[in-house]
């Protein structure tokens, strides 16, 4: 009986050891060098000031809802120096968001924007779900 139990438990143990780390949820960094991390109230103030809001989520997420007036450059398929220039100039205030702290798209987009010479990059780490939960406008 012990041999059978061990034979059954070993594959489970092996799976957990090999896949446990990769199954861990991604966590976005709290800061991005060269960008200013903002909370939801600060994001709303930037929105009211007319900053360019850039959504780098998937097409499906974008279609499900977004911050009004946001531009959409899907990070993995569309986002590039050229497409970013089509929505914001390097000196403009640019707020980049995705789907909260479990999404790393906005941090990656901020890193790239900074490396391309964008001077006023705002990293909205909390993203669309938090914006929506605060009762701010969505479309």
Backbone as a printed PyTorch tensor [residue, N CA C, xyz], in Angstrom:
tensor([[[  0.8260,  -1.1940,   0.0000],
         [  0.0000,   0.0000,   0.0000],
         [  0.8730,   1.2620,   0.0000]],

        [[  1.9730,   1.2500,   0.7980],
         [  2.8690,   2.4080,   0.8400],
         [  3.5380,   2.6300,  -0.5040]],

        [[  3.8950,   1.5480,  -1.1740],
         [  4.5430,   1.6490,  -2.4770],
         [  3.5860,   2.2640,  -3.4980]],

        [[  2.3310,   1.8500,  -3.4710],
         [  1.3290,   2.3770,  -4.3930],
         [  1.0930,   3.8520,  -4.1050]],

        [[  0.9770,   4.2300,  -2.8310],
         [  0.7510,   5.6140,  -2.4470],
         [  1.9360,   6.4800,  -2.8950]],

        [[  3.1460,   6.0100,  -2.6950],
         [  4.3370,   6.7480,  -3.1210],
         [  4.3700,   6.8980,  -4.6330]],

        [[  3.9970,   5.8390,  -5.3300],
         [  3.9880,   5.8860,  -6.7900],
         [  2.9690,   6.8990,  -7.3070]],

        [[  1.8780,   7.0760,  -6.5770],
         [  0.8620,   8.0380,  -6.9810],
         [  1.2410,   9.4630,  -6.5850]],

        [[  1.8990,   9.6370,  -5.4590],
         [  2.2470,  10.9650,  -4.9710],
         [  3.4460,  11.5700,  -5.7010]],

        [[  4.3730,  10.7390,  -6.1670],
         [  5.5590,  11.2700,  -6.8170],
         [  5.2300,  12.1240,  -8.0440]],

        [[  4.3620,  11.6640,  -8.9470],
         [  4.0410,  12.5180, -10.1010],
         [  3.4130,  13.8490,  -9.6920]],

        [[  2.5740,  13.8400,  -8.6570],
         [  1.9690,  15.0730,  -8.1710],
         [  3.0450,  16.0030,  -7.6240]],

        [[  3.9470,  15.4770,  -6.8210],
         [  5.0380,  16.2680,  -6.2560],
         [  5.9020,  16.8410,  -7.3830]],

        [[  6.2370,  16.0220,  -8.3400],
         [  7.0660,  16.4210,  -9.4770],
         [  6.3910,  17.5660, -10.2450]],

        [[  5.1010,  17.4500, -10.4900],
         [  4.3500,  18.4800, -11.1930],
         [  4.3710,  19.7930, -10.4240]],

        [[  4.1230,  19.7240,  -9.1220],
         [  4.0930,  20.9380,  -8.3090],
         [  5.4470,  21.6280,  -8.2550]],

        [[  6.4980,  20.8730,  -8.1430],
         [  7.8330,  21.4550,  -8.0960],
         [  8.1650,  22.1270,  -9.4210]],

        [[  7.9000,  21.4660, -10.5260],
         [  8.2410,  22.0130, -11.8270],
         [  7.3320,  23.1510, -12.2700]],

        [[  6.0650,  23.0670, -11.9490],
         [  5.1060,  24.0350, -12.4570],
         [  4.6280,  25.0350, -11.4230]],

        [[  4.9330,  24.8330, -10.1950],
         [  4.4710,  25.7360,  -9.1470],
         [  4.9580,  27.1500,  -9.3360]],

        [[  6.2270,  27.3290,  -9.6390],
         [  6.7890,  28.6600,  -9.8140],
         [  6.2030,  29.3460, -11.0340]],

        [[  6.0260,  28.6050, -12.1240],
         [  5.4960,  29.2240, -13.3350],
         [  4.0130,  29.5390, -13.2060]],

        [[  3.3240,  28.8770, -12.3030],
         [  1.9080,  29.1310, -12.1170],
         [  1.6620,  30.3310, -11.2170]],

        [[  2.7160,  30.8570, -10.5870],
         [  2.5650,  32.0070,  -9.7090],
         [  2.0800,  33.2020, -10.5300]],

        [[  1.2010,  33.9740,  -9.9340],
         [  0.6400,  35.1250, -10.6170],
         [  1.6870,  36.2220, -10.7840]],

        [[  1.6940,  36.8540, -11.9510],
         [  2.5920,  37.9720, -12.2020],
         [  2.1790,  39.1500, -11.3380]],

        [[  3.1650,  39.9000, -10.9050],
         [  2.9040,  41.1160, -10.1600],
         [  3.6930,  42.2360, -10.8240]],

        [[  3.0140,  43.2940, -11.1660],
         [  3.6840,  44.4100, -11.8270],
         [  4.5820,  45.1380, -10.8350]],

        [[  5.6610,  45.7400, -11.3250],
         [  6.5400,  46.4890, -10.4210],
         [  5.8150,  47.7150,  -9.8710]],

        [[  6.2110,  48.1500,  -8.6950],
         [  5.5770,  49.3290,  -8.1040],
         [  6.0170,  50.6220,  -8.7710]],

        [[  7.2140,  50.6200,  -9.3370],
         [  7.7190,  51.8070, -10.0090],
         [  8.3940,  51.4080, -11.3210]],

        [[  8.5360,  52.3810, -12.1890],
         [  9.2560,  52.2100, -13.4480],
         [ 10.2190,  53.3930, -13.5390]],

        [[ 11.4830,  53.1010, -13.7280],
         [ 12.4950,  54.1600, -13.8200],
         [ 12.1310,  55.1390, -14.9320]],

        [[ 12.1280,  56.4170, -14.5880],
         [ 11.8310,  57.4540, -15.5710],
         [ 10.3710,  57.8060, -15.6950]],

        [[  9.5050,  57.0510, -15.0530],
         [  8.0590,  57.3160, -15.0760],
         [  7.5960,  57.6430, -13.6570]],

        [[  6.4820,  58.3220, -13.5660],
         [  5.8900,  58.6650, -12.2730],
         [  4.7230,  57.7190, -12.0160]],

        [[  4.7890,  56.9700, -10.9360],
         [  3.6770,  56.0920, -10.5660],
         [  2.5750,  56.9440,  -9.9540]],

        [[  1.3490,  56.7500, -10.4370],
         [  0.2290,  57.5380,  -9.9200],
         [ -0.8670,  56.6300,  -9.3810]],

        [[ -1.5830,  57.1390,  -8.3860],
         [ -2.7450,  56.4270,  -7.8570],
         [ -3.9810,  56.8570,  -8.6580]],

        [[ -5.1260,  56.3850,  -8.2820],
         [ -6.3360,  56.6490,  -9.0590],
         [ -6.7510,  58.1100,  -9.0180]],

        [[ -6.6320,  58.7580,  -7.8730],
         [ -6.9790,  60.1800,  -7.7840],
         [ -6.0470,  61.0180,  -8.6640]],

        [[ -4.7730,  60.7090,  -8.6450],
         [ -3.8160,  61.4200,  -9.5030],
         [ -4.0930,  61.1450, -10.9760]],

        [[ -4.4700,  59.9070, -11.2990],
         [ -4.8290,  59.5700, -12.6780],
         [ -6.0370,  60.4010, -13.1200]],

        [[ -7.0260,  60.5370, -12.2440],
         [ -8.2260,  61.3290, -12.5640],
         [ -7.8530,  62.7920, -12.7900]],

        [[ -6.9310,  63.3170, -11.9980],
         [ -6.4840,  64.7020, -12.1780],
         [ -5.8100,  64.8680, -13.5480]],

        [[ -4.9820,  63.9020, -13.9290],
         [ -4.3390,  63.9410, -15.2500],
         [ -5.3740,  63.8430, -16.3650]],

        [[ -6.3880,  63.0160, -16.1540],
         [ -7.4860,  62.8800, -17.1060],
         [ -8.1680,  64.2280, -17.2920]],

        [[ -8.4780,  64.8940, -16.1820],
         [ -9.1520,  66.1940, -16.2310],
         [ -8.2720,  67.2690, -16.8800]],

        [[ -6.9650,  67.1160, -16.7970],
         [ -6.0260,  68.0640, -17.4130],
         [ -5.8240,  67.7930, -18.9040]],

        [[ -6.3580,  66.6950, -19.4000],
         [ -6.2480,  66.3940, -20.8260],
         [ -5.0190,  65.5790, -21.2080]],

        [[ -4.4110,  64.9010, -20.2580],
         [ -3.2760,  64.0330, -20.5760],
         [ -3.7260,  62.9460, -21.5540]],

        [[ -2.7960,  62.4690, -22.3460],
         [ -3.0850,  61.3580, -23.2500],
         [ -3.1240,  60.0840, -22.4150]],

        [[ -4.2270,  59.3410, -22.4930],
         [ -4.3670,  58.0620, -21.7990],
         [ -4.1610,  56.9600, -22.8220]],

        [[ -3.2650,  56.0480, -22.5050],
         [ -2.9470,  54.9570, -23.4140],
         [ -3.2410,  53.6190, -22.7600]],

        [[ -4.1020,  52.8600, -23.3860],
         [ -4.4980,  51.5300, -22.9390],
         [ -3.6890,  50.5120, -23.7390]],

        [[ -2.9050,  49.6920, -23.0430],
         [ -2.0570,  48.7000, -23.7280],
         [ -2.5630,  47.2680, -23.5130]],

        [[ -3.8320,  47.1300, -23.1150],
         [ -4.4240,  45.8120, -22.8850],
         [ -4.7290,  45.1110, -24.2000]],

        [[ -5.1720,  43.8890, -24.0870],
         [ -5.5550,  43.1040, -25.2680],
         [ -6.7690,  43.7350, -25.9470]],

        [[ -6.9750,  43.3700, -27.1910],
         [ -8.1420,  43.8620, -27.9290],
         [ -9.4380,  43.4810, -27.2320]],

        [[ -9.4940,  42.2810, -26.7100],
         [-10.7140,  41.8160, -26.0210],
         [-11.0130,  42.6640, -24.8010]],

        [[ -9.9850,  42.9660, -24.0060],
         [-10.1820,  43.8070, -22.8210],
         [-10.6060,  45.2170, -23.2250]],

        [[ -9.9600,  45.7510, -24.2550],
         [-10.2850,  47.0890, -24.7540],
         [-11.7560,  47.1550, -25.1700]],

        [[-12.2150,  46.1510, -25.9000],
         [-13.5920,  46.1360, -26.3760],
         [-14.5970,  45.9970, -25.2400]],

        [[-14.1800,  45.4000, -24.1320],
         [-15.0770,  45.2100, -22.9830],
         [-15.2870,  46.5040, -22.1960]],

        [[-14.4060,  47.4640, -22.3470],
         [-14.5430,  48.7350, -21.6390],
         [-13.1990,  49.4070, -21.4720]],

        [[-13.2390,  50.7410, -21.3610],
         [-12.0030,  51.5240, -21.2800],
         [-12.2880,  52.8950, -20.6830]],

        [[-11.2360,  53.5990, -20.3570],
         [-11.3510,  54.9730, -19.8890],
         [-11.6770,  55.8340, -21.1120]],

        [[-12.6780,  56.7000, -21.0130],
         [-13.1000,  57.4860, -22.1810],
         [-11.9550,  58.2810, -22.8150]],

        [[-11.9270,  58.2580, -24.1410],
         [-10.9260,  59.0130, -24.8810],
         [ -9.5530,  58.3700, -24.9440]],

        [[ -9.3900,  57.2290, -24.2900],
         [ -8.0940,  56.5450, -24.3140],
         [ -7.7380,  56.1140, -25.7240]],

        [[ -6.4620,  56.1200, -25.9920],
         [ -5.9430,  55.5500, -27.2240],
         [ -5.6010,  54.0970, -26.9240]],

        [[ -5.6360,  53.2480, -27.9400],
         [ -5.3620,  51.8290, -27.7230],
         [ -4.2320,  51.3630, -28.6210]],

        [[ -3.1780,  50.8940, -27.9910],
         [ -2.0640,  50.2600, -28.6980],
         [ -1.7700,  48.9590, -27.9650]],

        [[ -2.3150,  47.8850, -28.4400],
         [ -2.1200,  46.5810, -27.8100],
         [ -0.6120,  46.3050, -27.7330]],

        [[ -0.1160,  46.0780, -26.5310],
         [  1.3270,  45.9880, -26.2950],
         [  2.0170,  44.9290, -27.1370]],

        [[  1.4680,  43.7370, -27.1940],
         [  2.1610,  42.6210, -27.8190],
         [  2.0920,  42.6190, -29.3400]],

        [[  1.1390,  43.3540, -29.9280],
         [  0.9650,  43.2850, -31.3730],
         [  1.0990,  44.6200, -32.0990]],

        [[  0.8510,  45.7270, -31.4240],
         [  0.7700,  47.0080, -32.1060],
         [  1.7530,  48.0450, -31.5590]],

        [[  2.0540,  48.0020, -30.2950],
         [  2.8610,  49.0330, -29.6360],
         [  4.2820,  49.0780, -30.1950]],

        [[  4.6820,  50.2580, -30.6700],
         [  6.0340,  50.4790, -31.1790],
         [  6.3280,  51.9680, -31.0630]],

        [[  7.5570,  52.3380, -31.3320],
         [  7.9210,  53.7540, -31.2960],
         [  7.0490,  54.5420, -32.2860]],

        [[  6.8450,  53.9930, -33.4580],
         [  6.0700,  54.6760, -34.4920],
         [  4.5910,  54.8020, -34.1030]],

        [[  4.0090,  53.7280, -33.5890],
         [  2.5870,  53.8130, -33.2300],
         [  2.3980,  54.7230, -32.0160]],

        [[  3.3490,  54.7340, -31.1060],
         [  3.2400,  55.6390, -29.9540],
         [  3.3120,  57.0880, -30.4220]],

        [[  4.1940,  57.3820, -31.3540],
         [  4.2790,  58.7440, -31.9100],
         [  2.9770,  59.1650, -32.5860]],

        [[  2.2090,  58.2060, -33.0620],
         [  0.9370,  58.5350, -33.7160],
         [ -0.1370,  58.9680, -32.7220]],

        [[  0.0670,  58.6780, -31.4230],
         [ -0.9380,  59.0570, -30.4150],
         [ -0.4450,  60.0990, -29.4120]],

        [[  0.8770,  60.2550, -29.2680],
         [  1.4010,  61.2320, -28.2970],
         [  2.7970,  61.6850, -28.7040]],

        [[  3.0350,  62.9760, -28.5130],
         [  4.3690,  63.5170, -28.7370],
         [  5.2090,  63.2910, -27.4800]],

        [[  6.5250,  63.2140, -27.6130],
         [  7.3850,  62.9240, -26.4610],
         [  7.2800,  63.9070, -25.2980]],

        [[  6.8620,  65.1360, -25.5460],
         [  6.7570,  66.1200, -24.4680],
         [  5.3790,  66.1440, -23.7920]],

        [[  4.4000,  65.4700, -24.3710],
         [  3.0490,  65.4420, -23.7920],
         [  2.9920,  64.5760, -22.5320]],

        [[  2.0230,  64.8870, -21.6880],
         [  1.7500,  64.0230, -20.5360],
         [  1.0960,  62.7580, -21.0690]],

        [[  1.6720,  61.6170, -20.7160],
         [  1.2150,  60.3270, -21.2290],
         [  1.0080,  59.3680, -20.0700]],

        [[ -0.2410,  58.9890, -19.8250],
         [ -0.5600,  58.0140, -18.7840],
         [ -0.8170,  56.6710, -19.4540]],

        [[ -0.1350,  55.6490, -18.9540],
         [ -0.2610,  54.3090, -19.5340],
         [ -0.8760,  53.3680, -18.4980]],

        [[ -1.8850,  52.6230, -18.9300],
         [ -2.5500,  51.7000, -18.0130],
         [ -2.8600,  50.3630, -18.6760]],

        [[ -3.1100,  49.3620, -17.8030],
         [ -3.5670,  48.0470, -18.2660],
         [ -4.5850,  47.5210, -17.2620]],

        [[ -4.4330,  46.2730, -16.8070],
         [ -5.4470,  45.6140, -15.9780],
         [ -5.0560,  45.4060, -14.5230]],

        [[ -4.4670,  46.3520, -13.8820],
         [ -4.1650,  46.2840, -12.4600],
         [ -2.8030,  45.6650, -12.1680]],

        [[ -2.5650,  45.3790, -10.9130],
         [ -1.2410,  44.9490, -10.4490],
         [ -0.8580,  43.5500, -10.9190]],

        [[ -1.7930,  42.7830, -11.4100],
         [ -1.4920,  41.4600, -11.9340],
         [ -1.1360,  41.4800, -13.4180]],

        [[ -1.0580,  42.6530, -13.9820],
         [ -0.7450,  42.8290, -15.4040],
         [  0.5400,  43.6400, -15.5250]],

        [[  1.4670,  43.1700, -16.3320],
         [  2.7460,  43.8750, -16.4800],
         [  2.8460,  44.6670, -17.7830]],

        [[  1.7790,  44.7200, -18.5480],
         [  1.8280,  45.4180, -19.8360],
         [  2.1370,  46.9040, -19.6820]],

        [[  1.4900,  47.5720, -18.7240],
         [  1.7140,  49.0140, -18.5990],
         [  3.1330,  49.3270, -18.1440]],

        [[  3.6930,  48.5150, -17.2760],
         [  5.0750,  48.7750, -16.8430],
         [  6.0380,  48.5980, -18.0140]],

        [[  5.8170,  47.5820, -18.8310],
         [  6.6750,  47.3640, -20.0020],
         [  6.5350,  48.5080, -21.0040]],

        [[  5.3210,  48.9700, -21.2180],
         [  5.0930,  50.0820, -22.1470],
         [  5.7310,  51.3680, -21.6200]],

        [[  5.6530,  51.5930, -20.3180],
         [  6.2890,  52.7720, -19.7240],
         [  7.8040,  52.7230, -19.9220]],

        [[  8.3920,  51.5640, -19.6730],
         [  9.8430,  51.4090, -19.8670],
         [ 10.2340,  51.7650, -21.2990]],

        [[  9.4670,  51.2740, -22.2540],
         [  9.7720,  51.5430, -23.6560],
         [  9.5940,  53.0250, -23.9790]],

        [[  8.5000,  53.6180, -23.5200],
         [  8.2510,  55.0350, -23.7940],
         [  9.3880,  55.9040, -23.2470]],

        [[  9.8180,  55.6230, -22.0450],
         [ 10.9300,  56.3670, -21.4450],
         [ 12.1960,  56.1800, -22.2820]],

        [[ 12.4660,  54.9520, -22.6980],
         [ 13.6730,  54.6780, -23.4910],
         [ 13.6270,  55.3750, -24.8530]],

        [[ 12.4250,  55.7010, -25.3420],
         [ 12.2580,  56.3870, -26.6210],
         [ 12.2290,  57.9060, -26.4640]],

        [[ 12.4990,  58.3910, -25.2540],
         [ 12.5940,  59.8290, -25.0350],
         [ 11.3420,  60.5220, -24.5410]],

        [[ 10.3350,  59.7900, -24.1650],
         [  9.1360,  60.4170, -23.6110],
         [  9.4620,  60.9530, -22.2200]],

        [[  9.1060,  62.2310, -21.9960],
         [  9.5490,  62.9630, -20.8100],
         [  8.5420,  62.9880, -19.6750]],

        [[  7.2760,  62.8200, -19.9730],
         [  6.2070,  62.9450, -18.9760],
         [  5.3420,  61.6860, -18.9630]],

        [[  5.9500,  60.5760, -18.5620],
         [  5.2630,  59.2870, -18.5640],
         [  4.7140,  59.0120, -17.1710]],

        [[  3.4400,  58.6820, -17.1210],
         [  2.7660,  58.3530, -15.8600],
         [  2.3230,  56.8990, -15.9140]],

        [[  2.7130,  56.1740, -14.8970],
         [  2.4480,  54.7360, -14.7940],
         [  1.2660,  54.5330, -13.8580]],

        [[  0.1240,  54.1820, -14.4350],
         [ -1.0750,  53.9180, -13.6280],
         [ -1.1680,  52.4210, -13.4000]],

        [[ -0.4520,  51.9730, -12.4050],
         [ -0.3160,  50.5520, -12.0750],
         [ -1.6520,  49.9000, -11.7270]],

        [[ -2.5320,  50.6300, -11.0740],
         [ -3.8080,  50.0550, -10.6140],
         [ -4.7560,  49.7900, -11.7740]],

        [[ -4.6580,  50.5350, -12.8340],
         [ -5.3380,  50.2470, -14.0860],
         [ -6.8470,  50.3880, -14.1300]],

        [[ -7.3770,  49.9170, -15.2500],
         [ -8.7940,  50.0810, -15.5630],
         [ -9.7420,  49.5430, -14.4870]],

        [[ -9.5250,  48.3510, -13.9250],
         [-10.4870,  47.8580, -12.9320],
         [-10.6360,  48.7860, -11.7280]],

        [[ -9.5470,  49.3820, -11.2800],
         [ -9.6230,  50.2890, -10.1280],
         [-10.3090,  51.5840, -10.5270]],

        [[ -9.9720,  52.0950, -11.6960],
         [-10.6410,  53.3060, -12.2180],
         [-12.1470,  53.0810, -12.2290]],

        [[-12.5690,  51.9550, -12.7700],
         [-13.9940,  51.6380, -12.8700],
         [-14.6140,  51.4680, -11.4890]],

        [[-13.9050,  50.8210, -10.5680],
         [-14.4520,  50.5820,  -9.2220],
         [-14.6560,  51.8740,  -8.4290]],

        [[-13.9320,  52.9210,  -8.7960],
         [-14.0670,  54.2210,  -8.1300],
         [-15.2560,  55.0150,  -8.6730]],

        [[-15.9090,  54.4760,  -9.6920],
         [-17.0890,  55.1300, -10.2460],
         [-16.7820,  56.1850, -11.2960]],

        [[-15.5480,  56.2370, -11.7680],
         [-15.1840,  57.1800, -12.8280],
         [-15.7530,  56.6860, -14.1560]],

        [[-15.9040,  57.6270, -15.0770],
         [-16.5090,  57.3170, -16.3750],
         [-15.7480,  56.2180, -17.1150]],

        [[-16.4880,  55.3580, -17.7730],
         [-15.9330,  54.3240, -18.6530],
         [-16.7850,  54.3020, -19.9230]],

        [[-16.1950,  53.7560, -20.9530],
         [-16.9810,  53.5750, -22.1920],
         [-16.7680,  52.1950, -22.7330]]])
